[in-house]
Amino acid sequence: MTRTALVTGGTRGIGAAIATALKDAGYSVAANYAGNDEAAAKFKDETGIPVYKWSVADYEACAAGIKQVEVDLGPVDILVNNAGITRDGMFHKMTLEQWKAVIDTNLNGLFNMTHPLWEGMRERSFGRVINISSINGQKGQMGQSNYSAAKAGDIGFTKALAQEGARKGITVNAICPGYIGTEMVRAVPEEVLNKSILPHIPVNRLGEPEEIARCVVFLAADDSGFITGSTLSANGGQYMV
């Protein structure tokens, strides 16, 4: 039986690597995205993975999008909550709009995506919910009170929901990436990268999106059913918990 996986924010960066790795592992994969039609079309052409456009901040859009994915590909057994945004700023300058935008996507998005799928997973007695949090949800980060709060909330959501799903064969886990070599991070000036970022990473390099993807494939597997409520830190030793 081929299981269906749905990856939010799945057409670029870490999400694209996750979606591709799941397809390579034999899953039927759908990739959600919010706004970049050009990148989504390119991703679909290159991978053959179908793409679906909606905002995870909108509950009704999530429910409708999930329904369409399940019509096209079958019941979703694996959900990867990867979609996220940043609206950085020091707290004394942060606007309510910056706060709400990040909370709505990075935290409320987990409810909006998981809730419509939860009953189906319970009925089938199988599910894998994998939430992509962040090192900054573990340790906090100056200028990211909104992002750090949301990503810490993702971890709390993971631990609570794992307890509810355990007896129904549903695992819920979080992955906390450190600095990963996505397009956004590689745009950081080389001097800043070499002087302010890499010295704090014991392995002395950025992570690769594919390394996070391998963590997801591991947690998504049928035989990973004894692992739930866990937080997997993939940060090169930058923050150890």
C-alpha positions as CSV (number, residue, x, y, z in Angstrom):
1,M,0.0,0.0,0.0
2,T,1.3,3.4,-1.0
3,R,0.8,6.0,1.7
4,T,0.0,9.6,0.9
5,A,2.1,12.4,2.4
6,L,1.2,16.2,2.3
7,V,4.0,18.7,2.8
8,T,3.1,22.4,3.5
9,G,5.5,24.9,2.2
10,G,6.7,22.0,0.0
11,T,7.9,23.6,-3.2
12,R,11.0,25.5,-2.0
13,G,13.9,25.1,0.4
14,I,13.5,22.5,3.2
15,G,10.0,21.7,2.1
16,A,11.0,20.9,-1.4
17,A,13.8,18.6,-0.1
18,I,11.3,16.9,2.2
19,A,8.7,16.4,-0.6
20,T,11.3,15.0,-2.9
21,A,12.8,12.6,-0.3
22,L,9.3,11.3,0.5
23,K,8.6,10.6,-3.1
24,D,12.0,8.9,-3.5
25,A,11.1,6.7,-0.5
26,G,8.0,5.5,-2.3
27,Y,5.2,7.8,-0.9
28,S,2.6,9.5,-3.0
29,V,3.3,13.2,-2.2
30,A,1.4,16.4,-2.5
31,A,3.2,19.8,-2.0
32,N,1.3,22.8,-0.7
33,Y,2.5,26.4,-1.3
34,A,1.1,29.8,-0.5
35,G,2.2,32.3,-3.1
36,N,5.1,31.7,-5.4
37,D,3.5,30.3,-8.6
38,E,6.7,30.4,-10.6
39,A,8.6,28.3,-8.1
40,A,5.8,25.9,-7.6
41,A,5.4,25.3,-11.4
42,K,9.2,24.7,-11.7
43,F,9.1,22.3,-8.8
44,K,6.2,20.4,-10.3
45,D,8.0,20.2,-13.7
46,E,11.2,19.0,-12.1
47,T,9.8,16.4,-9.7
48,G,6.4,15.4,-11.0
49,I,4.9,16.1,-7.6
50,P,1.5,17.7,-7.7
51,V,1.2,21.2,-6.1
52,Y,-1.7,22.8,-4.4
53,K,-2.1,26.5,-3.5
54,W,-3.6,27.7,-0.2
55,S,-2.6,29.6,2.9
56,V,-2.1,27.5,6.0
57,A,-3.3,30.5,8.0
58,D,-6.8,30.0,6.6
59,Y,-8.7,27.1,8.2
60,E,-11.3,26.8,5.5
61,A,-8.7,27.0,2.8
62,C,-6.8,24.2,4.5
63,A,-9.9,22.0,4.8
64,A,-10.8,22.5,1.2
65,G,-7.2,22.0,0.0
66,I,-6.9,18.8,2.0
67,K,-10.2,17.5,0.6
68,Q,-8.9,18.0,-2.9
69,V,-5.6,16.3,-2.2
70,E,-7.5,13.3,-0.8
71,V,-9.7,13.1,-3.9
72,D,-6.7,13.2,-6.1
73,L,-4.3,11.0,-4.2
74,G,-6.1,9.2,-1.4
75,P,-6.3,9.6,2.4
76,V,-3.4,11.6,3.8
77,D,-1.5,9.4,6.3
78,I,1.6,11.7,6.7
79,L,1.4,15.4,7.3
80,V,4.5,17.5,7.4
81,N,3.8,21.0,8.8
82,N,6.7,22.8,7.3
83,A,5.2,26.1,6.1
84,G,6.6,29.2,7.9
85,I,7.4,32.8,7.5
86,T,9.5,35.4,9.3
87,R,8.6,39.0,10.1
88,D,11.6,39.9,12.2
89,G,12.0,43.0,14.3
90,M,13.0,44.1,17.8
91,F,10.1,43.8,20.1
92,H,9.8,47.5,20.9
93,K,9.4,48.1,17.2
94,M,7.3,45.1,16.3
95,T,3.8,45.8,15.0
96,L,0.7,43.8,15.7
97,E,0.6,42.8,12.1
98,Q,4.1,41.4,12.2
99,W,3.2,39.4,15.3
100,K,-0.1,38.1,14.0
101,A,1.2,37.1,10.6
102,V,3.9,34.9,12.1
103,I,1.6,33.3,14.7
104,D,-1.2,32.7,12.2
105,T,1.1,30.9,9.8
106,N,3.7,29.2,12.0
107,L,1.5,28.2,15.0
108,N,-2.1,28.4,14.0
109,G,-1.2,26.7,10.7
110,L,-0.5,23.5,12.6
111,F,-4.0,23.5,14.0
112,N,-5.5,24.4,10.6
113,M,-3.7,21.6,8.8
114,T,-3.8,18.9,11.4
115,H,-7.4,19.3,12.6
116,P,-9.1,18.4,9.3
117,L,-6.9,15.3,9.0
118,W,-7.0,14.1,12.6
119,E,-10.3,12.2,12.6
120,G,-9.4,10.3,9.4
121,M,-6.1,9.2,11.0
122,R,-7.9,8.1,14.1
123,E,-10.4,6.1,12.1
124,R,-7.6,4.3,10.1
125,S,-5.5,3.8,13.3
126,F,-2.5,5.3,11.6
127,G,-0.9,8.7,11.2
128,R,2.3,10.6,11.1
129,V,2.4,14.3,12.0
130,I,5.8,15.9,11.7
131,N,6.2,19.5,12.7
132,I,9.1,21.5,11.5
133,S,10.0,23.8,14.4
134,S,13.3,25.6,14.8
135,I,16.4,25.9,17.0
136,N,15.0,29.4,17.8
137,G,11.9,27.8,19.2
138,Q,14.2,26.0,21.7
139,K,16.6,28.8,22.7
140,G,15.0,32.0,21.5
141,Q,16.5,34.6,19.2
142,M,16.8,38.3,19.5
143,G,14.6,40.1,17.0
144,Q,12.4,37.1,16.6
145,S,10.0,37.1,19.6
146,N,7.1,36.3,17.3
147,Y,8.9,33.5,15.4
148,S,10.5,32.0,18.6
149,A,7.1,32.1,20.3
150,A,5.4,30.3,17.4
151,K,8.1,27.7,17.0
152,A,8.2,27.0,20.8
153,G,4.4,26.6,20.6
154,D,4.9,24.1,17.8
155,I,6.9,21.9,20.3
156,G,4.2,22.2,22.9
157,F,1.6,21.3,20.4
158,T,3.6,18.3,19.4
159,K,4.0,17.0,22.9
160,A,0.3,17.4,23.8
161,L,-1.1,15.9,20.6
162,A,1.3,13.0,20.7
163,Q,-0.4,11.9,23.9
164,E,-3.8,12.0,22.3
165,G,-2.8,10.1,19.2
166,A,-0.6,7.4,20.7
167,R,-3.3,4.7,21.3
168,K,-4.7,5.3,17.8
169,G,-1.4,4.6,16.0
170,I,-0.7,8.3,15.3
171,T,2.7,9.6,16.1
172,V,3.4,13.4,16.4
173,N,7.0,14.6,16.4
174,A,9.0,17.8,15.9
175,I,12.2,18.5,14.1
176,C,14.2,21.6,15.0
177,P,16.6,22.6,12.3
178,G,19.5,24.9,12.9
179,Y,21.1,27.0,10.2
180,I,20.3,25.3,6.9
181,G,21.8,26.2,3.5
182,T,18.6,27.4,1.9
183,E,18.4,30.2,-0.5
184,M,17.6,32.7,2.3
185,V,20.5,31.7,4.5
186,R,23.0,31.6,1.6
187,A,22.0,35.2,0.8
188,V,23.6,36.2,4.1
189,P,26.9,38.1,3.4
190,E,29.8,35.8,3.5
191,E,31.6,37.9,6.1
192,V,28.6,37.6,8.5
193,L,28.3,33.9,7.8
194,N,31.9,33.3,8.6
195,K,32.3,35.5,11.6
196,S,28.9,35.4,13.3
197,I,27.2,32.1,12.4
198,L,29.6,29.3,11.5
199,P,31.8,29.8,14.7
200,H,28.8,28.9,16.8
201,I,28.1,25.6,14.9
202,P,30.5,22.9,16.2
203,V,30.5,21.0,12.8
204,N,31.6,24.3,11.2
205,R,29.1,24.3,8.3
206,L,25.5,24.9,7.4
207,G,23.1,22.0,7.3
208,E,21.7,20.9,4.0
209,P,17.9,20.7,3.3
210,E,18.3,17.0,2.4
211,E,19.6,16.3,5.9
212,I,16.3,17.6,7.4
213,A,14.4,15.6,4.8
214,R,16.1,12.4,5.9
215,C,14.9,13.1,9.4
216,V,11.4,13.4,8.1
217,V,11.6,10.1,6.1
218,F,12.8,8.3,9.2
219,L,9.9,9.6,11.4
220,A,7.3,9.0,8.6
221,A,8.1,5.3,8.3
222,D,5.6,2.7,9.4
223,D,8.3,1.1,11.7
224,S,8.9,4.4,13.6
225,G,5.7,3.9,15.6
226,F,7.5,3.9,19.0
227,I,8.8,7.4,18.5
228,T,6.3,10.1,19.5
229,G,6.3,13.3,21.3
230,S,9.9,13.7,20.5
231,T,11.9,16.8,19.4
232,L,14.7,16.0,17.0
233,S,17.4,18.6,17.0
234,A,19.3,18.9,13.7
235,N,21.6,21.8,14.2
236,G,25.2,20.7,14.0
237,G,25.6,20.8,17.7
238,Q,24.8,24.5,18.0
239,Y,22.3,24.0,20.7
240,M,22.2,20.8,22.7
241,V,19.2,19.8,24.8
